[in-house]
Amino acid sequence: MSRIRTAVLISGRGSNMVALLRASQEPDYPADIQLVISNRPKAAGLERARELGVEAIAIDHKAFPDRESFEDALHGALVERGIEFVACAGFMRVLTPRFVTQWAGRLVNIHPSLLPKYKGLHTHRRALEAGDAQAGASVHWVVPEVDGGGVIAQAPVDIVEGDTQDSLAARVLERELTLYPDALAKAVSSLKS
């Protein structure tokens, strides 16, 4: 079975990235994760990726004069390594329409809400303030509109009495760690069909 050469983009500790890397170590998993890139050189996830035997590099967005030149370097690193598919996992940069168009249909993201609710930041606070019965996570295709692409898969999480942003975030993250590997497999497999 030919597997799709995949990269994961991160900015922090890489919890979802680790879940994806572990799934990708299974020989029948359709995504072959070859590369992890962080826009933050000190991101803890870089070392975690290396420990799991995957090339991990930093492309510091602060070293570039503008978003486009940063994305040119990012795109160049992906192309140079023959990457065919990109998964954003806690990558805290809004990608320009130009970059998104270059990777259209080959770029996914995980977002901590039940899209289309609560695009953008502070999703848990917003769900709590609205009195929602559920929060959750969504894996979606990346399009130029932030968090606006078609949903591939979702995992709802009940909001319980006494929940704080932190307690809710912890339970949502727990669900993300199983949701994302399954959704990435589905997304990558759609390229092959």
C-alpha positions as CSV (number, residue, x, y, z in Angstrom):
1,M,0.0,0.0,0.0
2,S,1.4,3.4,-0.9
3,R,1.2,5.9,1.9
4,I,0.9,9.6,1.5
5,R,3.9,11.6,2.6
6,T,2.6,13.9,5.3
7,A,3.9,16.8,7.5
8,V,2.5,18.1,10.7
9,L,2.7,21.8,11.6
10,I,2.8,22.8,15.3
11,S,3.5,25.7,17.6
12,G,3.6,24.2,21.0
13,R,3.8,21.0,23.0
14,G,2.5,18.8,20.2
15,S,-0.1,16.6,22.0
16,N,-2.1,16.0,18.8
17,M,1.1,15.6,16.8
18,V,2.2,12.8,19.0
19,A,-1.2,11.1,18.6
20,L,-0.8,11.4,14.8
21,L,2.8,10.2,14.8
22,R,1.9,7.1,16.9
23,A,-1.0,6.3,14.5
24,S,1.3,6.8,11.5
25,Q,3.7,4.1,12.9
26,E,1.1,1.5,12.1
27,P,2.0,0.0,8.6
28,D,-1.6,0.2,7.4
29,Y,-2.1,3.8,8.3
30,P,-2.5,5.8,5.1
31,A,-0.5,8.9,6.2
32,D,3.3,8.5,6.4
33,I,4.4,11.4,8.6
34,Q,7.8,12.3,7.5
35,L,8.2,15.8,8.9
36,V,7.2,18.1,11.8
37,I,7.6,21.9,11.4
38,S,7.1,24.5,14.2
39,N,7.1,28.2,13.7
40,R,8.5,28.5,17.3
41,P,12.1,27.2,17.7
42,K,11.5,26.3,21.4
43,A,8.3,24.4,20.9
44,A,8.4,21.3,23.1
45,G,6.8,19.2,20.3
46,L,10.0,19.4,18.2
47,E,11.9,17.2,20.7
48,R,8.9,14.9,21.1
49,A,8.8,14.3,17.3
50,R,12.6,13.6,17.2
51,E,12.2,11.1,20.1
52,L,9.6,9.3,17.9
53,G,12.1,9.2,15.0
54,V,10.6,12.0,12.8
55,E,12.5,14.9,11.3
56,A,11.6,18.0,13.2
57,I,12.6,21.5,12.2
58,A,11.8,25.1,13.2
59,I,11.0,27.9,10.7
60,D,10.8,30.9,13.0
61,H,8.1,33.2,11.7
62,K,9.7,36.1,13.5
63,A,12.8,35.8,11.3
64,F,10.9,36.9,8.2
65,P,9.8,40.4,7.3
66,D,6.2,39.3,6.4
67,R,3.8,36.4,6.4
68,E,4.4,35.7,2.7
69,S,8.1,35.2,3.0
70,F,7.6,33.0,6.1
71,E,5.1,30.9,4.1
72,D,7.5,30.7,1.1
73,A,10.1,29.1,3.4
74,L,7.4,26.8,4.9
75,H,6.3,25.8,1.4
76,G,9.9,25.3,0.2
77,A,10.6,22.9,3.2
78,L,7.5,20.9,2.4
79,V,8.2,20.6,-1.3
80,E,11.9,19.9,-0.8
81,R,10.9,16.8,1.3
82,G,8.3,15.5,-1.1
83,I,5.4,16.2,1.3
84,E,2.0,15.6,-0.3
85,F,-0.3,16.4,2.6
86,V,-0.2,18.8,5.6
87,A,-2.0,18.5,9.0
88,C,-2.0,21.5,11.3
89,A,-2.0,20.5,15.0
90,G,-2.0,23.5,17.3
91,F,-0.3,25.6,14.6
92,M,-1.0,29.1,15.8
93,R,-0.6,31.0,12.6
94,V,-3.3,32.1,10.2
95,L,-2.3,31.0,6.8
96,T,-2.7,33.3,3.8
97,P,-5.1,32.5,1.0
98,R,-2.0,32.1,-1.3
99,F,-0.6,29.3,0.9
100,V,-4.0,27.7,1.4
101,T,-4.6,27.7,-2.3
102,Q,-1.2,26.0,-3.0
103,W,-2.2,23.2,-0.6
104,A,-6.0,23.1,-1.4
105,G,-7.5,19.7,-0.8
106,R,-4.3,18.6,1.0
107,L,-4.4,20.7,4.2
108,V,-6.4,19.9,7.3
109,N,-6.7,21.4,10.8
110,I,-8.1,20.5,14.2
111,H,-10.1,23.1,16.0
112,P,-11.5,23.0,19.6
113,S,-15.2,23.6,18.9
114,L,-18.1,22.0,17.1
115,L,-17.8,24.0,13.9
116,P,-19.4,26.1,12.6
117,K,-19.7,27.4,16.2
118,Y,-16.9,29.4,17.7
119,K,-14.4,29.9,14.9
120,G,-11.1,31.5,16.0
121,L,-9.9,31.8,19.6
122,H,-11.3,31.4,23.1
123,T,-13.7,28.6,22.1
124,H,-14.1,27.0,25.5
125,R,-14.8,30.4,27.2
126,R,-17.4,31.2,24.5
127,A,-19.1,27.8,24.8
128,L,-19.4,28.2,28.6
129,E,-20.6,31.8,28.4
130,A,-23.3,30.8,25.9
131,G,-24.5,28.1,28.3
132,D,-24.0,25.4,25.7
133,A,-24.7,21.8,26.7
134,Q,-21.8,20.5,24.6
135,A,-18.4,21.6,23.3
136,G,-16.0,19.5,21.3
137,A,-13.5,19.4,18.5
138,S,-13.7,19.4,14.7
139,V,-11.2,18.3,12.0
140,H,-11.8,20.3,8.9
141,W,-10.3,21.2,5.5
142,V,-8.4,24.4,5.5
143,V,-9.8,27.1,3.3
144,P,-9.0,30.9,3.1
145,E,-11.8,31.7,5.6
146,V,-10.4,30.9,9.1
147,D,-12.0,27.7,10.4
148,G,-14.4,27.8,7.5
149,G,-13.6,24.6,5.6
150,G,-15.8,21.5,5.4
151,V,-15.8,19.3,8.5
152,I,-14.3,15.9,8.1
153,A,-15.1,14.6,11.7
154,Q,-16.3,15.9,15.0
155,A,-16.2,14.7,18.6
156,P,-18.8,16.3,21.1
157,V,-17.9,16.7,24.8
158,D,-20.6,17.3,27.4
159,I,-20.3,20.5,29.4
160,V,-20.8,19.6,33.1
161,E,-21.8,21.8,36.0
162,G,-18.8,23.5,37.5
163,D,-16.7,23.3,34.3
164,T,-14.0,25.9,33.8
165,Q,-12.2,26.8,30.6
166,D,-9.3,24.6,31.8
167,S,-11.4,21.5,32.8
168,L,-13.4,21.7,29.6
169,A,-10.2,22.2,27.5
170,A,-8.6,19.1,29.1
171,R,-11.6,16.9,28.3
172,V,-11.8,18.2,24.7
173,L,-8.1,17.6,24.2
174,E,-8.6,14.0,25.4
175,R,-11.2,13.5,22.6
176,E,-9.0,15.2,20.1
177,L,-6.3,12.6,20.6
178,T,-8.5,9.9,19.1
179,L,-10.5,12.1,16.7
180,Y,-7.5,13.5,14.8
181,P,-5.8,10.3,13.8
182,D,-9.1,8.8,12.5
183,A,-10.0,12.0,10.7
184,L,-6.5,12.4,9.1
185,A,-6.7,8.8,7.9
186,K,-10.1,9.6,6.3
187,A,-8.9,12.8,4.7
188,V,-5.7,11.2,3.3
189,S,-7.6,8.2,2.0
190,S,-9.9,10.5,0.1
191,L,-6.9,11.5,-2.0
192,K,-6.3,8.0,-3.1
193,S,-9.9,7.1,-4.1
